[in-house]
Amino acid sequence: MLRQMRTLGVFLVLMAGCLDPRTRGQMAEESEKERDLDVLTVWSVTDVVEDGLMKVQGVGLVTGLAGTGHCPSGPYRDLLEQYLLKSSGPRDGQVTADNVHIKIRRILNDPDNALVIVTGYIPAGARHGDHFDVDVTLPHASKATSLVGGRLELSTLRIYEAIAKLTNDPLKKTSPNMIGGHVYAHAKGQLMVGFGGNSESSELKRARVWQGGVTRIDRPYVFRMKQDEKSVKIANDVAQRINFMYQDAPRSRELLNSGLSKGLLSDQQKQILLMGNVTQQLNNKQDPDGMNQQDIAKASKDCVVYMRVPYAYRLDHDRFLRVARLTPLYGDRDPNMPRYQARLQKMLLDPRDTVRAAIRLEALGRDSIPVLKTGLASEHPFVRFASAEALAYLGSTTGVETLTQLAQKYSLLVKHCTIALATIDESISRDKLGELLTSPDPALACAAFHALSLHDDTDSRLGGMTPSDAFTLYRVPQVGTPMVYFSTSKRAQVMLLGREIVLSPSTPMIVGVAKEYTIVPNAQDGRFLVKRFTVGGPEQQRSCTNRLDEVLTALADLGATYPDVVDFLRKAHDYQNVSCPIVPWSVPDVTLKTLIEEGY
């Protein structure tokens, strides 16, 4: 074992770049010379174009405010009124009934509602149904004072361009007005306001909806032919090879698109999205890539190849980009292929080359599974890891046990092993993640929780429940070491890992942005009284035991927002009122290369 770890240590030092710069330069030059190992790959003829983020915007309506909203008159209100009129009437959008107009005006004049600007960014590689964060701000003319407690109703998001940029009319060249294109996404959800305890007035006028945006289009990656390889024929060869090697699972489109309906849309909201189906068809016709739903890759006339991410790589886009570019362009027709495969088989068993070889073998497809299986028998942990990870992305369950064992033994590999397990759409991988979820190591249990929730956030082993629209509460009593985690990005969720997580009798705690809530212990019966005080309203209260999940549920029942809940958990931690540690937790998003470079 010592010999194994010494070899692993050498590998980490090499990967961390702890070498003389001249030596690193020589290695890079040698790697460049042999990067394709005598086989022509997609890498040889293409570069990946950095396509950035697609900005989409819309006008939205926030409801559920405590008299702090406002819908100012002007062009934004006109847009929102038209949107509400169309979504309230028949599907052809023809609304003439006066009572509908009156109803809409009442909604917009209600101080519990606010007109907002919704902004989101669809990343490159996103697929139809993927979620992204959206920002919510007030227009300049708004007199709204706070968005606390609000909820963004279903809004459609488009790309807006200045009219001045779209016309040659000199009279419109100075026009400040914007014009919207087709619907590219929609957004809805609970607002995150004043997160982190910041209750300054300016912070209360802007918000974010974590993962509240849902894209209605695909944004494929762009592979551009290199200058000396610009040929429509070669571009078509690349697209055909990628489509042959990488295909979606039969249910992948259904599973990915399920994100559109996960929010339990109302009938009215479904009607709004049905209206967008026509727009979606227009979008498909006008997409520059011209891809259909069956294509993974499509070549264009300007020697560009558009590439979607297959379902198997939905959790790791970067890996797909590496594997796709290392795909041999002509497969078995390449005369150097037998020598190439033999060399990769040898490289796989060498810890210094194993990751590089495993990625290349993965790029050869399922024919490489027998070779990768030989790596599972290696004495070196990194060889076993590289082989098992590649097998997972090829859809093989052969390396599941290896990934589970490596995650339990090597903290460096925990994130990558658990994500690889979540990639496999088989019950055995979910069972192994459930097994890791019971680990006494909190970091491992947390990583397993994250991976399992990415695979299926309704899995019964996660113990999820939604006390209110504000957040999701997960109770996982089978975890060995009690710990409380709360998310600080992407998802409003609290995770109670372990048993007997309770509050101890202590001084009452005041929680909430507006200090509306108090939690008072009763020394006589050991129960707690959760109270809410509102200006001009009656006091509300709930009685519960000292169990933390019951306290959190009582807060939700009284209308506490997720920032309120987090504020309470932070105070409970500071005053040591809970029987176990309370830790803020962000979704890990660190590459293996970064971990190695940082010396982990």
Steps between C-alpha positions, in 0.01 A plus 500: 500500500787739579649429158161575342466828681856602413420442132177694537698778669741516207204521263348787699829689503533462124142610441535792741773643281770487771770479234752736352322727243737388224419135576128579494546671163677199358227269631231722347684500166539122506134460595402726211702288258350171612158624608317288241743207520505467118120490473304788350246623756237772515760696702727501193255697288287712737510762773224556756348847468432683827137594442441662840163563661173586326325783683121468515257740665135555564245691702359306794253523785600435863215411736472430873654825626385668822377825347849595378442457126430738213434474125599834342339621180699507179620257230589223747149503644352497150706188419396327821135589451500356147673185623243451778212568261621237252562241770159560657295465183455240224806347335469720190572800725185694401369654822222757494304442820505813716496297821835344404656845452362609837636188668847558353503864613403395853790256506744767384366759746518262797784611738568133576625463142797655320607539140858378456766453235619137474849430362673169443793356308476172308847339492656333198422129500159543666227266383127548475367471856824594682470738796695819572490785753309820422536847652199713590524880515259792516462750213622854568151644542394239758402613849517147642696493826565128550481167315521294820261204502418538132460237233565548131205384294561328166683738265628457145857604416624627165801667340439874475680725252496877468284615210782738404721200418238330285394781267645731238227757565685817613197601708536185712878501535474678835201302628556353850227239448575129492335226297470139614562188295375146545448339841821324604422418863250543780545565872308469825565430868560630851717811532826496696517846659753634750679167507779490756328732748549820295184700558608835347218662308682471167549126553130452566417639155678231302482124514603177334302187420736205530462270201177682422568536129431214258637514147262419216781460247825307460826694494748259344873545528674631190797317346669710232720344237864605524628740236690235301214246530211717382297262291130423495586134440721478810238684707241245386743218584533639854122528545435152363765345723368672813142396420616143447700484826273695737127444514248598760333242719146429368335689787757780529289762325199411716710512819664830412174663399334390823661810651237706320220350709678431829374828641144371516365755256147623532254468210552868419878459496475193278292708260774763489755232412269352238496842337878472487490177300440694179788727592716197569431369150605836359815487712586156361455623144723800561776329700826555311604140564182350351519202736218260559432324828682183395830670413789523743709683237418695185734657246417837345594649164753735662715208625366509854380195693228547765507244780248415770602327821371139513292397799784285638712814545225725636686541833843570349504705181876555515560127485287465189690781327828319575370160393334636185818670383701183562263293287686342205364661185497190283479219758598156375567642155813666639793265424675603823206395719633154610829651616315786669276261698795285605687803626201627695459160666860525620466864608186421702697291750764771553392746776675783316292451184188329630264801495606597149465142377160446667354813338625387159366150550167651599507695173524167314159400636369181656755289312748621764308350792703174509826697508376736773394200709866392519576829677261409783741223605798737535676541833512875454191694615527764229499239225192340651334840529571611142375167365184491712412862422533444124287185527229700678479757220478214249193377688666190649431399860822293520688770690224592746650302788844648430366856502323433830815361665721783372256764627512340845880486504630814324349840578662651188283280280167531687337761279600335174404148612155605621426704185609206284261276696217751447571493126401133472124470458476164681363399841835354611667841480218662699530225761873563533440873545245410766767287668749790495228723642523306828876560534629631835717740297288818465679613183435167329138489614449855373657422160281190468194707589588755232558234232183309585293819495641586156399158376154505659407754766182302578693188609344382828847459659539877496197546726391815321196701597386852412361682806420798275595652167797660676732199531534122502585314821691172472517259795753218468507321840711210372815719484747401772628843614229763569546820302282781367573655161329789328556599140637842408439481125293334228249325727307610808551191712586394853648154563470330837746211493478262798268444795403697811564847360331717760502848650615540858311725746658844472436871480231581241639569154378767266522408134396642167594799289235717664545332841143374475563157654585381848554148625425467869578185702253391768694380804200312636424258216816530286304615196564812294268775391575651158342847464465752222430868560383717208433872491127560522421130501417242767774296663532148356658205676571126474589254776753225429751270666870574518569301180664728244288373210181590691635849580586559134157375393334737748700793360389404148138476612523857630633626166874513563709541184815301431725793604304507830565127547871541424520795739349281772742213430798734514389643834431151634854402401657816649324446834552122488129435538501184285638160595732477195698730269315718248700559184435711189552288193534594137472254214862391431615613158872434501676306226741218574778705340431791735499275807834353396652841429392624842671206666194319635 
